[in-house]
Amino acid sequence: MYDLVIIGGGPASAACAVYAARKKLKAVLITDEWGGQSTVSAGIENWIGTKNIPGFEFAKTLEEHVRAQNGIEIITGDKVLKVDGKNNGFTVSTESGTDYESKTVFVGSGASRRKLGVLGEKEYDGKGVAYCSTCDAPVFKDKAVAVVGGGNAGLEAAMDLVPYAKTIKLLEYSDKLKGDPATQDKVRESGKVEIIFNAETLEIAGDKFVRELKYKDRASGEGKKLDVEGVFIEIGSIPNSEMVKGLIETDKYGEIIVDHKNSRTSRLGIWAGGDVTDDPFKQNNISAGDGVKAALDIYNYLIIGDKR
Ligand SMILES: Cc1cc2nc3c(=O)[nH]c(=O)nc-3n(C[C@H](O)[C@H](O)[C@H](O)COP(=O)(O)OP(=O)(O)OC[C@H]3O[C@@H](n4cnc5c(N)ncnc54)[C@H](O)[C@@H]3O)c2cc1C
C-alpha cells in the first residue's frame, strides 16, 4: 500500500513528487512521458528563475529533479487507465496490467491536443497534417503551410515555421488573436505570417499529400480555399481526466473541479493539479504550484486526517 500514487510527468506531478519525497511519503509516480506539453516548445521564457530553456531540456530537468529524490518510485512508459475507489483507499490500474494500491492519488495528467474533427484531418495525419511544429517544421521547408488556431500554441507554431516555410497563413476562428500580446508581436514582426480572421476550417483535401484547406469566411459566409501542402492544427487541448471519470466531479469540459486552496477534488483522498483541472490559467509555474499545494495537503491529511 502506497501513501500516494502520482499520475503524470509534467510540472504538476514532478513538483508533487519532489515535495512528497521531502515529507518522506511512500510514493510512486507513473507517467507515459516526461516533461508535459511544453516539451515541444522551442524555448520556455517564463519558467521562474530560468531566462530561457528549450522544451526538451525542461523535460530533462523535471525528470532529473524527481530522480534525485529518495523514496520516490518511478514508472515510465506506462499509462494509467483507471482509478477505482476502495474502502481504505484507491486502486490505480495501468495499461501494462499493473495495479497500485494507495491511500491517496494525485492526478497531474494534464491535457492533450484537441482535434479539429473535419474531413481529411485523419486521412492526412502525417501526410501534411501535423500537430507539433517544433518536431515537424523543417519537413515543410519552402512549402506553403496553414496554421489553424490563433492562441499561444498557434502563434508559437507559426513562429517555428518562419525559418522554413515559403508562406504561412494563420487561421483564427474569431476576429481576434487569443495568444499573449508578446507572442502576437513576434508573429507580426516576423513579416511572414498572414493572419486570416473569422476562418472556420471545413476540410483538408489533397492527393497522396495535403494540397488544400477549405474554410468558410464567417463574416461573409463565403467558402474559400488555400493551396497549402501542410496544415498545423493548434486549437487547444482536452483534459486527460478519463481515468477518474465518474469517480470525481468534472466540469462541462471534463476538467477536474478542485478547491484551489489545497488542490483537493470532490472525493476525499484524490487531489489534482495543473492543466487537467478547472484552473483558468494553464501555465507551467501554476501547475508546479498546484503539485506543491497538493503534496503538503496530502501529508497533512495522512498525518492528521481530514483537515480542510
Ligand atoms: C506548445 C505549447 C507551449 C507552451 N509554452 C508554455 C510556456 O512557454 N510557458 C508556460 O508556462 N506554459 C506553456 N505552455 C503550457 C504548459 O505546457 C502547461 O500549462 C503545463 O504543461 C501543464 O502542466 P501539467 O503538469 O498540468 O500537465 P502536462 O504538461 O500536460 O503533463 C501531463 C503529464 O501526464 C502524463 N500523462 C497523461 N495522461 C497520462 C496517463 N493516463 N497515465 C500516465 N501519465 C499520463 C503526460 O505524459 C505528461 O507527462 C505551453 C503549452 C503548449 C501546448
PDBQT file of the ligand as one rigid body, heavy atoms in Angstrom, charges set to zero:
ROOT
HETATM    1  C1  LIG A 401       3.142  24.412 -27.465  1.00  0.00    +0.000 C 
HETATM    2  C2  LIG A 401       2.963  24.829 -26.026  1.00  0.00    +0.000 A 
HETATM    3  C3  LIG A 401       3.821  25.753 -25.474  1.00  0.00    +0.000 A 
HETATM    4  C4  LIG A 401       3.678  26.150 -24.142  1.00  0.00    +0.000 A 
HETATM    5  N1  LIG A 401       4.539  27.084 -23.648  1.00  0.00    +0.000 NA
HETATM    6  C5  LIG A 401       4.445  27.440 -22.356  1.00  0.00    +0.000 A 
HETATM    7  C6  LIG A 401       5.360  28.382 -21.813  1.00  0.00    +0.000 A 
HETATM    8  O1  LIG A 401       6.243  28.898 -22.501  1.00  0.00    +0.000 OA
HETATM    9  N2  LIG A 401       5.225  28.695 -20.500  1.00  0.00    +0.000 N 
HETATM   10  C7  LIG A 401       4.255  28.139 -19.681  1.00  0.00    +0.000 A 
HETATM   11  O2  LIG A 401       4.221  28.446 -18.501  1.00  0.00    +0.000 OA
HETATM   12  N3  LIG A 401       3.378  27.271 -20.189  1.00  0.00    +0.000 NA
HETATM   13  C8  LIG A 401       3.440  26.908 -21.503  1.00  0.00    +0.000 A 
HETATM   14  N4  LIG A 401       2.527  26.031 -22.009  1.00  0.00    +0.000 N 
HETATM   15  C9  LIG A 401       1.507  25.477 -21.098  1.00  0.00    +0.000 C 
HETATM   16  C10 LIG A 401       2.140  24.388 -20.237  1.00  0.00    +0.000 C 
HETATM   17  O3  LIG A 401       2.795  23.482 -21.083  1.00  0.00    +0.000 OA
HETATM   18  C11 LIG A 401       1.106  23.686 -19.383  1.00  0.00    +0.000 C 
HETATM   19  O4  LIG A 401       0.427  24.608 -18.559  1.00  0.00    +0.000 OA
HETATM   20  C12 LIG A 401       1.772  22.635 -18.489  1.00  0.00    +0.000 C 
HETATM   21  O5  LIG A 401       2.493  21.718 -19.276  1.00  0.00    +0.000 OA
HETATM   22  C13 LIG A 401       0.753  21.880 -17.654  1.00  0.00    +0.000 C 
HETATM   23  O6  LIG A 401       1.458  21.021 -16.825  1.00  0.00    +0.000 OA
HETATM   24  P1  LIG A 401       0.766  19.729 -16.189  1.00  0.00    +0.000 P 
HETATM   25  O7  LIG A 401       1.825  19.088 -15.357  1.00  0.00    +0.000 OA
HETATM   26  O8  LIG A 401      -0.510  20.094 -15.559  1.00  0.00    +0.000 OA
HETATM   27  O9  LIG A 401       0.369  18.786 -17.403  1.00  0.00    +0.000 OA
HETATM   28  P2  LIG A 401       1.134  18.307 -18.713  1.00  0.00    +0.000 P 
HETATM   29  O10 LIG A 401       2.279  19.181 -19.016  1.00  0.00    +0.000 OA
HETATM   30  O11 LIG A 401       0.099  18.115 -19.755  1.00  0.00    +0.000 OA
HETATM   31  O12 LIG A 401       1.729  16.901 -18.292  1.00  0.00    +0.000 OA
HETATM   32  C14 LIG A 401       0.912  15.785 -18.144  1.00  0.00    +0.000 C 
HETATM   33  C15 LIG A 401       1.780  14.575 -17.897  1.00  0.00    +0.000 C 
HETATM   34  O13 LIG A 401       0.959  13.453 -17.633  1.00  0.00    +0.000 OA
HETATM   35  C16 LIG A 401       1.302  12.361 -18.467  1.00  0.00    +0.000 C 
HETATM   36  N5  LIG A 401       0.064  11.611 -18.672  1.00  0.00    +0.000 N 
HETATM   37  C17 LIG A 401      -1.067  11.992 -19.319  1.00  0.00    +0.000 A 
HETATM   38  N6  LIG A 401      -2.004  11.039 -19.235  1.00  0.00    +0.000 NA
HETATM   39  C18 LIG A 401      -1.461  10.031 -18.506  1.00  0.00    +0.000 A 
HETATM   40  C19 LIG A 401      -1.933   8.771 -18.058  1.00  0.00    +0.000 A 
HETATM   41  N7  LIG A 401      -3.170   8.344 -18.359  1.00  0.00    +0.000 N 
HETATM   42  N8  LIG A 401      -1.104   7.982 -17.359  1.00  0.00    +0.000 NA
HETATM   43  C20 LIG A 401       0.159   8.375 -17.048  1.00  0.00    +0.000 A 
HETATM   44  N9  LIG A 401       0.657   9.581 -17.434  1.00  0.00    +0.000 NA
HETATM   45  C21 LIG A 401      -0.148  10.383 -18.146  1.00  0.00    +0.000 A 
HETATM   46  C22 LIG A 401       1.873  13.016 -19.721  1.00  0.00    +0.000 C 
HETATM   47  O14 LIG A 401       2.748  12.154 -20.419  1.00  0.00    +0.000 OA
HETATM   48  C23 LIG A 401       2.641  14.178 -19.083  1.00  0.00    +0.000 C 
HETATM   49  O15 LIG A 401       3.880  13.746 -18.591  1.00  0.00    +0.000 OA
HETATM   50  C24 LIG A 401       2.639  25.610 -23.340  1.00  0.00    +0.000 A 
HETATM   51  C25 LIG A 401       1.772  24.672 -23.883  1.00  0.00    +0.000 A 
HETATM   52  C26 LIG A 401       1.920  24.267 -25.220  1.00  0.00    +0.000 A 
HETATM   53  C27 LIG A 401       0.965  23.258 -25.791  1.00  0.00    +0.000 C 
ENDROOT
TORSDOF 0
